[in-house]
Each structure stands twice: as C-alpha cells, then as structure tokens.
Amino acid sequence: MKKIIAFASAAALGLGVAACDSAAENEAEENIEEMEDNRDAMVNDMEASGEITDEQADAMDDETDAMEENMEESADEIDEM
C-alpha cells in the first residue's frame, strides 16, 4: 500500500509543478498514464502472489481508474490557468 501512496503522490506532485501550456498538459498526462501502468502492474503482482484477493484487486483497479480520471481532469485545466 505504501507503493500506491508513493505513486499517487508523485503523480500529484508532477501536476502541481507543471507549467501552464500544452506541453505541460501532455507531460502531466504521460505521468498519469505511467502511474496507472505502474499501479496496475503492482496490483497484478500482489494478486498473483496471493497478497490480495481478486475482490481487493478489483477495488484497487477501480481506485486507480478514479484517480486517473481526477488527475486527467486536473491536467485538462492546466491550459486554462
């Protein structure tokens, strides 16, 4: 779980320091995708190793999707600043 928090924090920090132009928005979205990929891989590994159940993995996947959606909405607002 600490890894999840670290990924989410890193992604949020990346959004917080991004400049206000299209390049910044693209970079933020790339960071978000990378966070999502890393978190998905971590959840899959945890599920495969038996650390978490299938239901827990599904819940974590739902959390990842919600995080990604919220972060992408924030990234979309970068150009509006």
VMD Tcl script that draws the C-alpha trace (Angstrom):
set ca {
  {0.00 0.00 0.00}
  {2.93 2.34 0.63}
  {3.88 1.99 -3.03}
  {0.38 3.05 -4.06}
  {0.60 6.17 -1.96}
  {4.05 6.95 -3.35}
  {2.84 6.64 -6.95}
  {-0.20 8.79 -6.31}
  {1.87 11.41 -4.51}
  {4.43 11.53 -7.30}
  {1.74 11.95 -9.91}
  {0.01 14.69 -7.94}
  {3.32 16.48 -7.39}
  {4.01 16.33 -11.11}
  {0.69 18.04 -11.77}
  {1.36 20.66 -9.14}
  {4.62 21.87 -10.65}
  {3.60 21.69 -14.30}
  {3.70 24.88 -16.35}
  {0.61 26.36 -17.98}
  {0.94 25.26 -21.59}
  {0.02 22.33 -23.80}
  {3.43 20.71 -23.41}
  {2.92 20.71 -19.65}
  {-0.52 19.19 -20.00}
  {0.86 16.45 -22.25}
  {3.67 15.74 -19.81}
  {1.22 15.58 -16.91}
  {-0.96 13.14 -18.83}
  {2.07 10.98 -19.62}
  {2.94 10.94 -15.91}
  {-0.63 9.94 -15.10}
  {-0.51 7.07 -17.59}
  {2.81 5.90 -16.17}
  {1.38 5.98 -12.65}
  {-1.61 3.99 -13.81}
  {0.55 1.40 -15.58}
  {2.81 1.04 -12.52}
  {-0.09 0.71 -10.14}
  {-1.86 -1.83 -12.39}
  {1.32 -3.91 -12.55}
  {1.73 -3.73 -8.78}
  {-1.88 -4.79 -8.19}
  {-1.49 -7.67 -10.64}
  {1.70 -8.81 -8.89}
  {0.04 -8.59 -5.47}
  {-2.92 -10.60 -6.71}
  {-0.73 -13.22 -8.39}
  {1.35 -13.67 -5.25}
  {-1.74 -14.10 -3.09}
  {-1.15 -10.90 -1.10}
  {-4.62 -9.67 -2.03}
  {-7.82 -11.31 -3.18}
  {-9.46 -10.90 -6.57}
  {-12.07 -8.64 -4.97}
  {-9.37 -6.46 -3.41}
  {-7.58 -6.24 -6.75}
  {-10.82 -5.18 -8.44}
  {-11.37 -2.49 -5.79}
  {-7.81 -1.23 -6.23}
  {-8.29 -1.17 -10.01}
  {-11.44 0.92 -9.51}
  {-9.48 3.28 -7.25}
  {-6.78 3.58 -9.90}
  {-9.35 4.43 -12.55}
  {-10.91 7.09 -10.32}
  {-7.50 8.57 -9.50}
  {-6.57 8.65 -13.17}
  {-9.82 10.34 -14.11}
  {-9.44 13.01 -11.42}
  {-5.83 13.67 -12.33}
  {-6.65 13.92 -16.03}
  {-9.37 16.46 -15.26}
  {-6.77 18.47 -13.35}
  {-4.34 18.16 -16.25}
  {-7.01 19.41 -18.64}
  {-7.26 22.55 -16.53}
  {-3.54 23.35 -16.90}
  {-4.11 25.23 -20.14}
  {-6.96 27.18 -18.58}
  {-4.76 28.72 -15.88}
}
mol new
graphics top color blue
foreach p $ca { graphics top sphere $p radius 0.5 }
foreach p [lrange $ca 0 end-1] q [lrange $ca 1 end] { graphics top cylinder $p $q radius 0.2 }
display resetview
